[in-house]
Each structure stands twice: as structure tokens, then as C-alpha cells.
Amino acid sequence: MDNTSKNIDILKKILTNFNIKISLNNAIYIDEYKNVKAVEFVIQNQTFNLFIDDEFDDFVYKNPILDLCVVLRDLEDYRFSDDYLVWCAKRHIEPKNDIARQYYMDLSQTYNEIEKLLGEINSHIPSMDFEFDMGEVKLLRESVI
């Protein structure tokens, strides 16, 4: 395993070991910009309905490894958000959005359930790779891996 794809290999193992499936529901949006996507996240036949910030439109690549990384990044972001207002601001969601508010309130329990199944939630690929389209993200977007 070379260093370039080390994190990709870890994500592949997570996909396989936990029988993860990720699918979009393009009929539901939480915001007017449609950058926060409704996602069905299945881990070992347990389904979680999530709203995932796809800031860089990575779901269009239809790459399961990249999809997993995007979902895990969003969950990490939730963990590190100070509060609901910070979480909304990062996603450009109006804090008065009732769907977003209810989702955020439920997300703590959902996060904990996912963490019990997967262990520590870690997207494994640095945010800079996403922001600058480089490294392992570039490989995944180009379907080189």
C-alpha cells in the first residue's frame, strides 16, 4: 500500500467491513441552494436518514469511497460545531428553518448510534484535499482508485 492511497484503503475497508450503502434522495432538500443533500446511509442493514453538506458536489462522481468520506466529514463537522447557529452558518442554512432545527436536535442521537456501529468517526482524508482538489480526493474524483 503506497502512502498516496493509504486513507483510501482504510475507507474501502470500512465500506466492505460494515456493508455500507449510500444513496441520495434528490426529492428532499433542507435548503434553497440544494448543497445539503438528503442521504440514506445504511450500515449493516441499519438505515440513517441524513442531510449531508456536499459543498464540492462530490456525490456527482458516484464513487462509494468518496461518498463515504463526504458523509463522515459532515458527521465530523457536526461533532466540532459549537452550536446550531455555527452548524447552520457553515451550510448557509437559515437558522429559522424548522426542518434543519429538528434534524440538528436529532443528530446527537444519530451520531452516537453511527459511532457505536463504526467506532470513532473519522473521514481519514484532510479537508485541504477537498478544498484544493488534490491528493486522495483528486484520485477519487478522477476515479483513478
N, C-alpha and C positions, 0 to 999 in steps of 0.2 A: 504494500500500500504506500503510494507516494504521498508526500505532505500536501500536495495540491488537492487531493480528493479525500483526505482523512476524515473531515467532517461530513462529507457527502456519504462516505461509507457508514459512518455512525447513524446518519438519518435513514439510510437504506435498511440497516438492521432494525431500527425502531419500527419502520413501516412493516417489515416482514414479521418480526417477533410479536408485535401487538396486533397484527392483522388490521391495520389502519386503512380506512377508506375515507376519502374526502370528496364531497360533491357540492356544487353551487346550486342555490335556488335563485335564479335570476328574476323571479316574480316578486321577491320581497326586498325592500331596501329600507334602511334606517334613516337615510339622509337624502337630500335632494341631489347631491353630487354623485351618488352611486359608487363612491370609492370604498364604502364599508359594505361588504358583501355578506349575504346570508349563506352560511355554510353548514352542511351536515357533516359532522366529524364522528366517525364510527371507530371505536377502539374495542377490539374483542367483542363484537356484536352489541356493544353499549353505545347508544346514539346520543350525541350532544348537538344541539342547535345553537350555533354561534354567529355573532356578527363580527367579521374579521376585516380589519383595515388593510385593504390591498392597495396601499399607497402608490406602488410602482407597477400596477396592473400585471402582477406575476401570474395570476390564475389563467391568463390567456395562453400561457405556454403549455398548459395541460400536462405538466410534469409533476408526478406524485411526490417526488422528493422535494421539489421547490414548494409545492403546495403545503407539505408538512412543515417546512421551515417557516413559511409565512404564518401559518396558524400558531406555531409555537412562539414566534416573535411577538405576535399580538397578545398571546397569553402572558408572556414575559413583561410586555409593556403594561398590561393591567397590574401585574404584581408590583411594578415600580412606580406606578402613577400614585401621586399623593392623595388624590381625591377625585370625585366625579367631575368637577369642573376642569381639572387638568386633563383627564381622560377625554372629555368632550372636545376641548380645545385642540388636542393633538389630531383628532379625527375631523375637525371642522363641523362638529355636530352642535346644534343649538341645545343648550342645557335644558330648555323647557320641553324638549322632545320626550313625550311620555313613554314611547317605546324604548328609547335609549336609557331613560332613567330606570325603568323596570328591569331591563336587561342588565344594567350595571349592578343593581341591587342583588340580582340573582347570580351574578358572575362569581362571587366569592365561593358559593357552594359548588358551582360547576367547576371552577378552577381546582378546588380541593378534590373533587371526585376524579377529575382527569389526572391530577398529581398522584392520587392513590394508585391509579392504574399504571401510569408511566414511570413513576418516580419523579425526581426533580425535573421540572420543565426547563428545557434548555434548547434553544434553536440551533446552537452549535456554529452558526456562520455569523461573522461580525456584521454589524449594521453598515459599516463603511462599504462592504462588498455590494450591498443593495443600493446605497446612495450613489456610488460611483460606477456601478455596473462592472465590477471587476472580480477577480479571484473565482471562488467556487460558485458564486451567483452567476457570473458570466458563463461559466461552463454549463450550468443548469439551464440558463435561458437559451443557450445555443444548442442544447441537447447533446453536448459532447459526451456527457456521462450518462 
